[in-house]
Amino acid sequence: MIVKPFEQIVAEHGPMVLRVCRAVLGPADAEDAWSETFLAALKAYPGLPADANVQAWLVTIAHRKAVDVTRAQARGPVPVGEIPDRPGHADTRDGDLWEALARLPDKQRAAVAYHYLAGLPYREIAEITGGSTDAARRAAADGIKALRATYPLEGAHS
């Protein structure tokens, strides 16, 4: 089996990993988590088995980086006062989507991101998040149900 150059792995899976990072962490921390994911992946890539599911492997790394960011934020100082808007690449609709995702419980947000943005099967989501396949399926279903109730859809009837 021919091993792909790492640059090709980044080109093929980079956009998906960034979408997952944005969905799990929000736009402010997504790019740093994306960078950390691919730095870690670059170090580990030479030892990756030829038959490995590269997409699931990258989502697993991104999940761990997201956990690291969440833990670091919990230990960090609590911001006060008003913070100016940070320029970003997302449009207003992306901001609305992030706000809707941010209201989901962590397990639901992760399950929605990993299944619907990364395309991972529930079995692999369960391995990443440390639960059962049924729990991953339920978390994703509950998350989508909550999003449908709270996120404004284009062309939705009023």
Secondary structure, DSSP 4 states (H G I P E B T S, - for coil): -PPPPHHHHHHHHHHHHHHHHHHHH-HHHHHHHHHHHHHHHHHHGGGS-TT--HHHHHHHHHHHHHHHHHHHHHHSPPP-SPPPPPP-S--HHHHHHHHHHHTS-HHHHHHHIIIIIT---HHHHHHHHTS-HHHHHHHHHHHHHHHHHHSPPTT---
